[in-house]
Amino acid sequence: MQLIQSYGDKNIVLNIETKSYPDPASAGYKNNADPKKFVEVFNNIVKKYDMEDRVVLQSFDWQTLIEMKKLNPNISTSALLVHFGKNNHHGDVIVNLYVVMKRKNLHGLVV
């Protein structure tokens, strides 16, 4: 963020993706940071550099996004999703995803 500020461009938006394991069955899950603590640190850095309107936090771990919205609803979030259909190809239908995202106060979607 210091680099962006030193560049002087007030129009740059950062799309920041968390790297965590949302599935408790995943081998890496035990190494995840606590979502609440993670977003506290993230939020403090974003606010320190006055970039709340210039970052998007994206993640496959929706709990992180939910915690972000609770802490600071001014930071944009984007829920990532992998949906596998028949033969492990991306499915062509995502049922009720928009409704779920609205209920969780999440915005944006990358499939």
VMD Tcl script that builds the backbone (N, CA, C; Angstrom):
set m [mol new atoms 333]
animate dup $m
set s [atomselect $m all]
$s set {name element resname resid chain x y z} {
  {N N MET 1 A 0.814 -1.176 0.000}
  {CA C MET 1 A 0.000 0.000 0.000}
  {C C MET 1 A 0.868 1.252 0.000}
  {N N GLN 2 A 2.045 1.152 0.628}
  {CA C GLN 2 A 2.968 2.278 0.598}
  {C C GLN 2 A 3.408 2.562 -0.838}
  {N N LEU 3 A 3.644 1.507 -1.601}
  {CA C LEU 3 A 4.058 1.666 -2.991}
  {C C LEU 3 A 2.987 2.398 -3.799}
  {N N ILE 4 A 1.752 2.027 -3.596}
  {CA C ILE 4 A 0.647 2.671 -4.316}
  {C C ILE 4 A 0.543 4.133 -3.924}
  {N N GLN 5 A 0.657 4.410 -2.646}
  {CA C GLN 5 A 0.608 5.799 -2.209}
  {C C GLN 5 A 1.775 6.601 -2.770}
  {N N SER 6 A 2.954 6.005 -2.809}
  {CA C SER 6 A 4.116 6.730 -3.336}
  {C C SER 6 A 3.973 6.982 -4.832}
  {N N TYR 7 A 3.257 6.107 -5.513}
  {CA C TYR 7 A 3.007 6.279 -6.948}
  {C C TYR 7 A 2.093 7.474 -7.190}
  {N N GLY 8 A 1.217 7.732 -6.230}
  {CA C GLY 8 A 0.371 8.911 -6.313}
  {C C GLY 8 A -0.925 8.730 -7.071}
  {N N ASP 9 A -1.232 7.521 -7.502}
  {CA C ASP 9 A -2.462 7.300 -8.260}
  {C C ASP 9 A -3.606 7.023 -7.302}
  {N N LYS 10 A -4.570 7.914 -7.264}
  {CA C LYS 10 A -5.720 7.776 -6.362}
  {C C LYS 10 A -6.815 6.894 -6.962}
  {N N ASN 11 A -6.596 6.365 -8.169}
  {CA C ASN 11 A -7.610 5.547 -8.833}
  {C C ASN 11 A -7.314 4.053 -8.792}
  {N N ILE 12 A -6.173 3.674 -8.260}
  {CA C ILE 12 A -5.824 2.264 -8.197}
  {C C ILE 12 A -6.697 1.575 -7.147}
  {N N VAL 13 A -7.270 0.438 -7.539}
  {CA C VAL 13 A -8.054 -0.380 -6.613}
  {C C VAL 13 A -7.344 -1.728 -6.478}
  {N N LEU 14 A -7.168 -2.171 -5.245}
  {CA C LEU 14 A -6.512 -3.451 -4.990}
  {C C LEU 14 A -7.558 -4.536 -4.798}
  {N N ASN 15 A -7.392 -5.629 -5.499}
  {CA C ASN 15 A -8.221 -6.808 -5.337}
  {C C ASN 15 A -7.369 -7.811 -4.568}
  {N N ILE 16 A -7.664 -7.981 -3.291}
  {CA C ILE 16 A -6.817 -8.790 -2.411}
  {C C ILE 16 A -7.542 -10.086 -2.073}
  {N N GLU 17 A -6.906 -11.203 -2.422}
  {CA C GLU 17 A -7.497 -12.516 -2.147}
  {C C GLU 17 A -6.820 -13.161 -0.955}
  {N N THR 18 A -7.645 -13.640 -0.015}
  {CA C THR 18 A -7.082 -14.379 1.111}
  {C C THR 18 A -6.672 -15.767 0.629}
  {N N LYS 19 A -5.698 -16.306 1.266}
  {CA C LYS 19 A -5.266 -17.673 0.979}
  {C C LYS 19 A -5.481 -18.494 2.245}
  {N N SER 20 A -6.610 -19.157 2.272}
  {CA C SER 20 A -6.941 -19.995 3.417}
  {C C SER 20 A -7.692 -21.216 2.914}
  {N N TYR 21 A -7.970 -22.098 3.818}
  {CA C TYR 21 A -8.646 -23.346 3.481}
  {C C TYR 21 A -10.013 -23.362 4.169}
  {N N PRO 22 A -11.087 -23.064 3.424}
  {CA C PRO 22 A -12.408 -22.996 4.054}
  {C C PRO 22 A -12.991 -24.356 4.435}
  {N N ASP 23 A -12.467 -25.418 3.872}
  {CA C ASP 23 A -13.001 -26.759 4.129}
  {C C ASP 23 A -12.272 -27.400 5.311}
  {N N PRO 24 A -12.982 -27.656 6.413}
  {CA C PRO 24 A -12.334 -28.274 7.582}
  {C C PRO 24 A -11.691 -29.622 7.278}
  {N N ALA 25 A -12.105 -30.290 6.220}
  {CA C ALA 25 A -11.517 -31.577 5.848}
  {C C ALA 25 A -10.177 -31.404 5.127}
  {N N SER 26 A -9.847 -30.177 4.735}
  {CA C SER 26 A -8.603 -29.917 4.021}
  {C C SER 26 A -7.405 -30.005 4.973}
  {N N ALA 27 A -6.301 -30.530 4.465}
  {CA C ALA 27 A -5.094 -30.682 5.292}
  {C C ALA 27 A -4.574 -29.336 5.797}
  {N N GLY 28 A -4.745 -28.283 5.022}
  {CA C GLY 28 A -4.238 -26.970 5.416}
  {C C GLY 28 A -5.131 -26.195 6.353}
  {N N TYR 29 A -6.326 -26.686 6.610}
  {CA C TYR 29 A -7.308 -25.963 7.419}
  {C C TYR 29 A -6.760 -25.591 8.797}
  {N N LYS 30 A -6.009 -26.491 9.405}
  {CA C LYS 30 A -5.510 -26.252 10.758}
  {C C LYS 30 A -4.526 -25.083 10.822}
  {N N ASN 31 A -3.980 -24.677 9.687}
  {CA C ASN 31 A -3.019 -23.576 9.646}
  {C C ASN 31 A -3.674 -22.220 9.377}
  {N N ASN 32 A -4.985 -22.204 9.190}
  {CA C ASN 32 A -5.677 -20.942 8.916}
  {C C ASN 32 A -5.578 -19.984 10.098}
  {N N ALA 33 A -5.485 -18.714 9.761}
  {CA C ALA 33 A -5.613 -17.688 10.792}
  {C C ALA 33 A -7.075 -17.610 11.206}
  {N N ASP 34 A -7.329 -17.221 12.424}
  {CA C ASP 34 A -8.696 -16.999 12.878}
  {C C ASP 34 A -9.300 -15.885 12.019}
  {N N PRO 35 A -10.450 -16.125 11.370}
  {CA C PRO 35 A -11.029 -15.118 10.463}
  {C C PRO 35 A -11.245 -13.758 11.119}
  {N N LYS 36 A -11.698 -13.745 12.355}
  {CA C LYS 36 A -11.960 -12.481 13.046}
  {C C LYS 36 A -10.663 -11.699 13.272}
  {N N LYS 37 A -9.611 -12.394 13.718}
  {CA C LYS 37 A -8.321 -11.734 13.934}
  {C C LYS 37 A -7.720 -11.266 12.612}
  {N N PHE 38 A -7.863 -12.107 11.580}
  {CA C PHE 38 A -7.332 -11.751 10.267}
  {C C PHE 38 A -7.946 -10.444 9.772}
  {N N VAL 39 A -9.271 -10.332 9.828}
  {CA C VAL 39 A -9.911 -9.124 9.296}
  {C C VAL 39 A -9.613 -7.906 10.166}
  {N N GLU 40 A -9.379 -8.101 11.456}
  {CA C GLU 40 A -8.983 -6.971 12.297}
  {C C GLU 40 A -7.656 -6.390 11.825}
  {N N VAL 41 A -6.688 -7.263 11.574}
  {CA C VAL 41 A -5.379 -6.815 11.093}
  {C C VAL 41 A -5.523 -6.182 9.709}
  {N N PHE 42 A -6.250 -6.849 8.822}
  {CA C PHE 42 A -6.473 -6.332 7.473}
  {C C PHE 42 A -7.124 -4.953 7.529}
  {N N ASN 43 A -8.173 -4.827 8.325}
  {CA C ASN 43 A -8.901 -3.571 8.448}
  {C C ASN 43 A -7.994 -2.449 8.962}
  {N N ASN 44 A -7.165 -2.759 9.947}
  {CA C ASN 44 A -6.260 -1.742 10.494}
  {C C ASN 44 A -5.284 -1.234 9.436}
  {N N ILE 45 A -4.770 -2.135 8.619}
  {CA C ILE 45 A -3.832 -1.724 7.564}
  {C C ILE 45 A -4.551 -0.871 6.516}
  {N N VAL 46 A -5.721 -1.309 6.101}
  {CA C VAL 46 A -6.491 -0.561 5.093}
  {C C VAL 46 A -6.821 0.838 5.602}
  {N N LYS 47 A -7.248 0.922 6.839}
  {CA C LYS 47 A -7.588 2.229 7.407}
  {C C LYS 47 A -6.349 3.107 7.590}
  {N N LYS 48 A -5.232 2.491 7.970}
  {CA C LYS 48 A -3.980 3.243 8.156}
  {C C LYS 48 A -3.608 3.997 6.883}
  {N N TYR 49 A -3.835 3.361 5.739}
  {CA C TYR 49 A -3.476 3.979 4.465}
  {C C TYR 49 A -4.673 4.632 3.774}
  {N N ASP 50 A -5.786 4.763 4.501}
  {CA C ASP 50 A -6.980 5.434 3.992}
  {C C ASP 50 A -7.408 4.877 2.633}
  {N N MET 51 A -7.558 3.543 2.577}
  {CA C MET 51 A -7.885 2.899 1.306}
  {C C MET 51 A -9.167 2.073 1.386}
  {N N GLU 52 A -10.053 2.406 2.316}
  {CA C GLU 52 A -11.289 1.642 2.470}
  {C C GLU 52 A -12.096 1.572 1.178}
  {N N ASP 53 A -12.075 2.635 0.408}
  {CA C ASP 53 A -12.852 2.660 -0.838}
  {C C ASP 53 A -12.035 2.182 -2.032}
  {N N ARG 54 A -10.834 1.652 -1.769}
  {CA C ARG 54 A -9.960 1.250 -2.869}
  {C C ARG 54 A -9.451 -0.180 -2.748}
  {N N VAL 55 A -10.097 -0.980 -1.899}
  {CA C VAL 55 A -9.734 -2.390 -1.801}
  {C C VAL 55 A -10.981 -3.255 -1.918}
  {N N VAL 56 A -10.783 -4.440 -2.454}
  {CA C VAL 56 A -11.809 -5.476 -2.488}
  {C C VAL 56 A -11.171 -6.706 -1.860}
  {N N LEU 57 A -11.795 -7.217 -0.822}
  {CA C LEU 57 A -11.317 -8.442 -0.184}
  {C C LEU 57 A -12.084 -9.610 -0.792}
  {N N GLN 58 A -11.367 -10.523 -1.414}
  {CA C GLN 58 A -12.028 -11.685 -2.020}
  {C C GLN 58 A -11.494 -12.957 -1.397}
  {N N SER 59 A -12.386 -13.965 -1.331}
  {CA C SER 59 A -11.981 -15.210 -0.682}
  {C C SER 59 A -12.933 -16.342 -1.020}
  {N N PHE 60 A -12.396 -17.559 -1.021}
  {CA C PHE 60 A -13.219 -18.764 -1.064}
  {C C PHE 60 A -13.773 -19.050 0.334}
  {N N ASP 61 A -13.125 -18.479 1.343}
  {CA C ASP 61 A -13.546 -18.657 2.732}
  {C C ASP 61 A -14.532 -17.552 3.085}
  {N N TRP 62 A -15.805 -17.862 2.949}
  {CA C TRP 62 A -16.839 -16.847 3.148}
  {C C TRP 62 A -16.897 -16.360 4.584}
  {N N GLN 63 A -16.424 -17.149 5.542}
  {CA C GLN 63 A -16.430 -16.690 6.930}
  {C C GLN 63 A -15.570 -15.439 7.075}
  {N N THR 64 A -14.466 -15.388 6.360}
  {CA C THR 64 A -13.613 -14.201 6.380}
  {C C THR 64 A -14.386 -12.988 5.866}
  {N N LEU 65 A -15.139 -13.178 4.793}
  {CA C LEU 65 A -15.906 -12.070 4.209}
  {C C LEU 65 A -17.024 -11.618 5.150}
  {N N ILE 66 A -17.657 -12.566 5.794}
  {CA C ILE 66 A -18.721 -12.236 6.747}
  {C C ILE 66 A -18.152 -11.422 7.907}
  {N N GLU 67 A -17.005 -11.847 8.423}
  {CA C GLU 67 A -16.364 -11.116 9.518}
  {C C GLU 67 A -15.948 -9.715 9.072}
  {N N MET 68 A -15.500 -9.592 7.816}
  {CA C MET 68 A -15.112 -8.275 7.301}
  {C C MET 68 A -16.310 -7.343 7.277}
  {N N LYS 69 A -17.451 -7.832 6.800}
  {CA C LYS 69 A -18.655 -7.007 6.727}
  {C C LYS 69 A -19.145 -6.605 8.109}
  {N N LYS 70 A -18.987 -7.492 9.082}
  {CA C LYS 70 A -19.372 -7.151 10.461}
  {C C LYS 70 A -18.492 -6.019 10.995}
  {N N LEU 71 A -17.192 -6.138 10.745}
  {CA C LEU 71 A -16.238 -5.172 11.282}
  {C C LEU 71 A -16.272 -3.850 10.521}
  {N N ASN 72 A -16.274 -3.925 9.197}
  {CA C ASN 72 A -16.221 -2.701 8.393}
  {C C ASN 72 A -16.997 -2.907 7.092}
  {N N PRO 73 A -18.273 -2.551 7.098}
  {CA C PRO 73 A -19.090 -2.738 5.897}
  {C C PRO 73 A -18.693 -1.839 4.728}
  {N N ASN 74 A -17.788 -0.894 4.958}
  {CA C ASN 74 A -17.340 -0.010 3.878}
  {C C ASN 74 A -16.324 -0.666 2.955}
  {N N ILE 75 A -15.748 -1.778 3.388}
  {CA C ILE 75 A -14.780 -2.483 2.544}
  {C C ILE 75 A -15.536 -3.474 1.668}
  {N N SER 76 A -15.326 -3.386 0.375}
  {CA C SER 76 A -15.999 -4.276 -0.569}
  {C C SER 76 A -15.475 -5.694 -0.435}
  {N N THR 77 A -16.379 -6.654 -0.632}
  {CA C THR 77 A -16.003 -8.060 -0.579}
  {C C THR 77 A -16.462 -8.761 -1.847}
  {N N SER 78 A -15.805 -9.851 -2.156}
  {CA C SER 78 A -16.162 -10.653 -3.318}
  {C C SER 78 A -16.030 -12.124 -2.942}
  {N N ALA 79 A -17.148 -12.842 -3.030}
  {CA C ALA 79 A -17.162 -14.264 -2.693}
  {C C ALA 79 A -16.703 -15.084 -3.892}
  {N N LEU 80 A -15.710 -15.916 -3.675}
  {CA C LEU 80 A -15.219 -16.799 -4.723}
  {C C LEU 80 A -15.865 -18.166 -4.559}
  {N N LEU 81 A -16.086 -18.828 -5.675}
  {CA C LEU 81 A -16.773 -20.110 -5.651}
  {C C LEU 81 A -16.221 -21.015 -6.729}
  {N N VAL 82 A -16.004 -22.256 -6.387}
  {CA C VAL 82 A -15.725 -23.288 -7.378}
  {C C VAL 82 A -16.884 -24.252 -7.290}
  {N N HIS 83 A -17.541 -24.460 -8.400}
  {CA C HIS 83 A -18.674 -25.371 -8.437}
  {C C HIS 83 A -18.372 -26.440 -9.473}
  {N N PHE 84 A -18.299 -27.677 -9.031}
  {CA C PHE 84 A -18.024 -28.769 -9.942}
  {C C PHE 84 A -19.300 -29.556 -10.191}
  {N N GLY 85 A -19.602 -29.741 -11.458}
  {CA C GLY 85 A -20.768 -30.526 -11.844}
  {C C GLY 85 A -20.340 -31.910 -12.282}
  {N N LYS 86 A -21.073 -32.482 -13.207}
  {CA C LYS 86 A -20.755 -33.816 -13.709}
  {C C LYS 86 A -19.347 -33.848 -14.286}
  {N N ASN 87 A -18.668 -34.928 -14.078}
  {CA C ASN 87 A -17.314 -35.166 -14.601}
  {C C ASN 87 A -16.311 -34.109 -14.157}
  {N N ASN 88 A -16.553 -33.495 -12.989}
  {CA C ASN 88 A -15.661 -32.481 -12.441}
  {C C ASN 88 A -15.464 -31.272 -13.342}
  {N N HIS 89 A -16.436 -30.959 -14.176}
  {CA C HIS 89 A -16.391 -29.729 -14.955}
  {C C HIS 89 A -17.245 -28.699 -14.240}
  {N N HIS 90 A -16.960 -27.434 -14.469}
  {CA C HIS 90 A -17.774 -26.396 -13.844}
  {C C HIS 90 A -19.233 -26.613 -14.215}
  {N N GLY 91 A -20.065 -26.563 -13.198}
  {CA C GLY 91 A -21.502 -26.719 -13.414}
  {C C GLY 91 A -22.070 -25.509 -14.129}
  {N N ASP 92 A -23.190 -25.712 -14.777}
  {CA C ASP 92 A -23.780 -24.599 -15.508}
  {C C ASP 92 A -24.888 -23.919 -14.718}
  {N N VAL 93 A -25.182 -24.412 -13.520}
  {CA C VAL 93 A -26.233 -23.805 -12.713}
  {C C VAL 93 A -25.754 -23.644 -11.277}
  {N N ILE 94 A -25.899 -22.464 -10.741}
  {CA C ILE 94 A -25.604 -22.221 -9.332}
  {C C ILE 94 A -26.925 -21.791 -8.710}
  {N N VAL 95 A -27.530 -22.703 -7.964}
  {CA C VAL 95 A -28.881 -22.501 -7.465}
  {C C VAL 95 A -28.867 -21.649 -6.207}
  {N N ASN 96 A -29.668 -20.623 -6.223}
  {CA C ASN 96 A -29.895 -19.759 -5.063}
  {C C ASN 96 A -28.644 -19.073 -4.516}
  {N N LEU 97 A -27.573 -19.019 -5.272}
  {CA C LEU 97 A -26.355 -18.399 -4.764}
  {C C LEU 97 A -26.568 -16.920 -4.470}
  {N N TYR 98 A -27.259 -16.242 -5.357}
  {CA C TYR 98 A -27.497 -14.823 -5.147}
  {C C TYR 98 A -28.247 -14.593 -3.833}
  {N N VAL 99 A -29.229 -15.420 -3.550}
  {CA C VAL 99 A -30.020 -15.283 -2.323}
  {C C VAL 99 A -29.133 -15.476 -1.101}
  {N N VAL 100 A -28.290 -16.483 -1.130}
  {CA C VAL 100 A -27.375 -16.745 -0.009}
  {C C VAL 100 A -26.447 -15.555 0.196}
  {N N MET 101 A -25.899 -15.033 -0.887}
  {CA C MET 101 A -24.971 -13.908 -0.779}
  {C C MET 101 A -25.673 -12.679 -0.216}
  {N N LYS 102 A -26.895 -12.419 -0.647}
  {CA C LYS 102 A -27.646 -11.278 -0.136}
  {C C LYS 102 A -27.869 -11.417 1.366}
  {N N ARG 103 A -28.235 -12.617 1.801}
  {CA C ARG 103 A -28.483 -12.851 3.229}
  {C C ARG 103 A -27.219 -12.640 4.057}
  {N N LYS 104 A -26.069 -12.968 3.486}
  {CA C LYS 104 A -24.797 -12.829 4.198}
  {C C LYS 104 A -24.184 -11.452 4.003}
  {N N ASN 105 A -24.860 -10.586 3.241}
  {CA C ASN 105 A -24.382 -9.233 2.954}
  {C C ASN 105 A -23.048 -9.254 2.203}
  {N N LEU 106 A -22.909 -10.191 1.265}
  {CA C LEU 106 A -21.708 -10.297 0.442}
  {C C LEU 106 A -22.010 -9.711 -0.928}
  {N N HIS 107 A -20.998 -9.186 -1.576}
  {CA C HIS 107 A -21.167 -8.546 -2.876}
  {C C HIS 107 A -20.146 -9.108 -3.846}
  {N N GLY 108 A -20.522 -9.225 -5.087}
  {CA C GLY 108 A -19.596 -9.694 -6.107}
  {C C GLY 108 A -19.503 -11.206 -6.130}
  {N N LEU 109 A -19.136 -11.740 -7.252}
  {CA C LEU 109 A -19.021 -13.182 -7.385}
  {C C LEU 109 A -18.036 -13.491 -8.497}
  {N N VAL 110 A -17.127 -14.385 -8.225}
  {CA C VAL 110 A -16.224 -14.902 -9.248}
  {C C VAL 110 A -16.403 -16.406 -9.263}
  {N N VAL 111 A -16.714 -16.964 -10.407}
  {CA C VAL 111 A -16.930 -18.407 -10.506}
  {C C VAL 111 A -15.781 -19.015 -11.288}
}
mol reanalyze $m
mol bondsrecalc $m
mol representation Tube
mol addrep $m
